[in-house]
Amino acid sequence: MIALLLLFFSCTREKARDPFCVGPSGTNYINDIEPIIFQHCSIAGCHSSASAQGGISLTNYAEVSLAIQNPAFLGSIRRESGFIAMPPNYILSDSLVEKITCWRDNGLPEN
């Protein structure tokens, strides 16, 4: 009975797992994260230069990979209480937030 329950829960978790998080060839900066950042974050008046909002420039891999290590980054894009909602005029879809989270959790691969 216990083995059956363990099998059930492991299968349930596997089905719920996001495909972007599977395997070493999952989400990477060049193909997945850079387009999100350039479309929604690194735009004029936001995070496109050294004089960017909050002093956070998100124009390249080094800047984005450094910024995402701060818990405020994910808190902001998830619009969690206590964080400034980012981007301010657009809500990132759950799938885009999950891509960014998986990229961080998988070690921030560049390509």
C-alpha positions as CSV (number, residue, x, y, z in Angstrom):
1,M,0.0,0.0,0.0
2,I,2.8,2.5,0.9
3,A,4.7,1.6,-2.3
4,L,1.5,2.3,-4.3
5,L,1.1,5.7,-2.6
6,L,4.7,6.6,-3.3
7,L,4.3,5.6,-6.9
8,F,1.2,7.7,-7.2
9,F,2.8,10.8,-5.8
10,S,5.9,10.4,-7.8
11,C,3.9,10.1,-11.0
12,T,1.7,13.1,-10.1
13,R,4.8,15.3,-9.5
14,E,6.3,14.1,-12.8
15,K,3.2,15.1,-14.7
16,A,3.1,18.5,-13.1
17,R,6.8,19.1,-13.9
18,D,7.4,21.9,-16.4
19,P,9.0,20.7,-19.6
20,F,11.5,23.7,-19.6
21,C,13.1,22.3,-16.4
22,V,13.8,18.8,-17.7
23,G,17.4,17.8,-18.5
24,P,20.6,19.7,-19.1
25,S,19.5,21.0,-22.5
26,G,16.6,22.8,-21.0
27,T,16.2,26.6,-20.7
28,N,19.2,28.7,-21.6
29,Y,19.9,32.5,-21.7
30,I,20.4,32.9,-25.5
31,N,17.3,31.0,-26.7
32,D,14.8,31.5,-23.8
33,I,15.7,34.2,-21.3
34,E,17.2,37.0,-23.5
35,P,14.1,37.4,-25.6
36,I,11.9,37.8,-22.5
37,I,14.3,40.3,-20.9
38,F,14.7,42.3,-24.2
39,Q,11.0,42.4,-24.8
40,H,9.8,43.2,-21.2
41,C,12.7,44.5,-19.1
42,S,15.7,45.9,-21.1
43,I,13.7,48.6,-22.9
44,A,14.1,52.4,-23.0
45,G,13.3,53.9,-19.6
46,C,13.5,50.7,-17.7
47,H,16.6,48.4,-17.4
48,S,18.4,49.3,-20.6
49,S,21.5,51.1,-19.3
50,A,23.6,51.9,-16.3
51,S,21.2,54.7,-15.4
52,A,18.4,52.1,-15.4
53,Q,15.5,51.9,-13.0
54,G,16.9,51.0,-9.5
55,G,20.4,51.0,-11.0
56,I,19.8,47.6,-12.4
57,S,20.8,47.2,-16.1
58,L,19.7,44.0,-17.8
59,T,21.4,44.3,-21.2
60,N,23.5,41.2,-21.3
61,Y,24.0,37.7,-19.8
62,A,26.4,38.9,-17.0
63,E,23.9,41.5,-15.8
64,V,20.9,39.3,-15.9
65,S,22.6,36.3,-14.3
66,L,23.8,38.5,-11.5
67,A,20.4,40.2,-11.0
68,I,18.5,37.0,-10.8
69,Q,20.6,35.8,-7.8
70,N,18.9,38.5,-5.8
71,P,15.6,37.2,-4.4
72,A,13.9,40.5,-5.2
73,F,14.2,39.7,-9.0
74,L,11.9,36.7,-8.8
75,G,9.7,38.3,-6.1
76,S,9.2,41.2,-8.5
77,I,8.3,39.3,-11.6
78,R,6.1,37.0,-9.6
79,R,4.4,40.1,-8.1
80,E,4.8,38.8,-4.6
81,S,3.8,40.9,-1.6
82,G,6.7,43.1,-0.4
83,F,8.3,43.5,-3.8
84,I,8.0,46.1,-6.5
85,A,5.9,44.5,-9.3
86,M,8.0,44.2,-12.5
87,P,7.5,44.9,-15.3
88,P,5.2,47.7,-14.1
89,N,2.8,47.8,-17.0
90,Y,2.7,44.1,-18.0
91,I,2.2,40.9,-16.1
92,L,4.5,38.1,-17.2
93,S,2.7,34.9,-17.9
94,D,3.2,32.0,-15.5
95,S,5.0,30.1,-18.2
96,L,7.5,33.0,-18.7
97,V,8.1,33.3,-15.0
98,E,8.6,29.5,-14.8
99,K,11.2,29.7,-17.7
100,I,13.2,32.3,-15.8
101,T,12.9,30.3,-12.5
102,C,14.0,27.1,-14.2
103,W,16.9,28.8,-15.9
104,R,18.1,30.0,-12.5
105,D,17.5,26.6,-10.9
106,N,19.5,24.9,-13.6
107,G,22.6,26.9,-13.1
108,L,22.1,29.9,-15.5
109,P,23.3,28.3,-18.7
110,E,24.2,30.8,-21.4
111,N,23.6,28.7,-24.4
